[in-house]
């Protein structure tokens, strides 16, 4: 990454120095009626803004805001001492080092939002959409609609799969794991018949990073075999820590395995990629450490011949950040589009179409992530409500 013009380097670095970092927690109702695990029917969204000396502002989102938003502010306050007064272009070339803290986990997820905001700033300063800063290439990735909650019935599945067909998306993902297997398997067969009719790929997510107790290969192999050669992939079939079962399942080639949503930081991803614990690794720039770490993870996945899909489960900020990444790198095969859209998205404007492809930058005024928003309005309309966190 080059700073434009050697003569302007000194003034460029000075005017792009970070002056302020702020975090915001919001609670938003859903546009859809059917929800699961969202206390009081609300979705928590946590956004972070980064401002510079020249007045530019970047925005990012952290995935953990859905689960533990109260922990974000203390981490941001600690991060300020490492970032304020520095230029984003310098920061993204290095790593924040806090012994025993900054490599993985909550810190990485929160830092993801800061990293996204800094890349947003860099692209805005250069007056380019973010994907053009990340790569000279563009990518025709596929999109799957993400719905089929664990409590959805066949009527709801039918409605969502038809929405997927009309949207022009190439796949549909449904969740299982909460109901008895005979009920879940009946739901899968129903969805499979419909997706095959419409020539859509069917992904099944068993959400075993959420369900307790989770599946194990010994106890639940019969369920996995039921899906062999039928679904496009089986997502998160085991708890993220169950490396042994992941390795055995991938080695035996019973189903195509996708996972990665629960991973944060390069160490987590390296464990899965170097040990070949999946066929598809799911990267989410709002949780993995941001766009900077996502680029490093992508390189490792490519070297190990493991395919890449982008995970999205947040606001339009998360969608845009992951879409820019997907559009920039041909290695990305799939991008997730959540059918459960929070109302807050209606107040975050972008040129994002429902198909999520980024070939629409017709208005040259909008750079970076291409988002327009008013934090004061968002804070007024979507006030954070305590105890509205995701719980099951």
Phi, psi and omega in degrees: 000127184250142173275128187295123173076112182299324182295329184268002187304311186296311181291325179298313180296322182291311185287342180262011178294138180288131179248339187204139173228126181229149176242148182223131174252134180232154171237124185233141172287166178263151172290326180275154181278321185279122177226167178210129176081358182262105182303137179060019178068024183244153174245130177274136177233131179240118180246151179230133177247146177233125180250152180241170183301327182277001175097356178288150177230134174249157182227147177213172181225146176244133184297326185290350176300336177294329190253313184220066184297333183294340182276353186288312184303313179300323179291318178299318178299323176290321182295331184305322183293339179268339191245323183297132181093358180247163181267133180306324181296327177285321185294317184290347177274348183238186177235139173289126183243108170238113186311132175067002187239317197272000185278322187211181170076211185303317181303312182298320180296316179292318180296333177307316181295321179295316180298316178300315180299323179291320176293324175301317178296314181301315181292320178297318180298324180273358178058050178221152171295151187303318185300330179286338175282325185283327187201155174275349182266165166229159192226133175266075179284164175262160182234136172241138174285134184248106181215228175051053181303159186299338180259008182282146178261182184293327178296318179291322176298318180300315180297317183288322179293324176292324174298319179298314179300315182293331182285342182088007177289158186260353181210165178223135178244134176237159181253149174221175172120343182263329180270170174298149188298324180297326177288314179298318181294325176295320177297317180298315181297322177297312180296323180296316179299319182287318180293324176295322178300321182266005180060045177251149172280141178250119173257142178239126180249117181270003175039047183282359168279349182250315184289137178226124001282149181277167174296155168229159181297322183292315184278327194240017180301324182298326178293316181295320179295328176302332185262355183301131179066012182246318183257156181293314171209159171249120186261138175045059181289342180227169173299142182305334180278351185275066182302320186300314181290324176300314182297316180296317183296316179294319181297323182279351174055039180285316176219165171279127187255130175239140176194169178144342181305323185273000184269146178218131179085159184296326182299313177303311183293320178299322179301318180285319186285314181293329180265001178052061182267003180203166175261327173240127173260130181262119179255135174232114185293347177273001183223334189278352185124003178098188181294324180300307179292325180301323179294323177290320178297318179302317180298318180293314179302318179298318181293335181260007180057038176254129185286160186238134172229142179269130177267134178222127176206050181220215180272189178296335176296314177297317180299314182293318181298315179289327179292319176300317180297314180297322182288335183276336189235116180299343179292339181281123183266325186223150172231135181274137175237104181293130176282338176275086183270126177287149182300332181303333180298334180289347181249007173243105187273145175201174174265023180285124176269167181296338180277351173067016175272143189257046177254033190240015183284072180274328180270109187290351183285340187254118184238185181066230177287342179079032183252145173235131185203163175231105184302322180297317179294318178298317181294327180285318186275328186240056181300139180292131179249119181298150181066026175254015183290161178293123178214144172228000000 
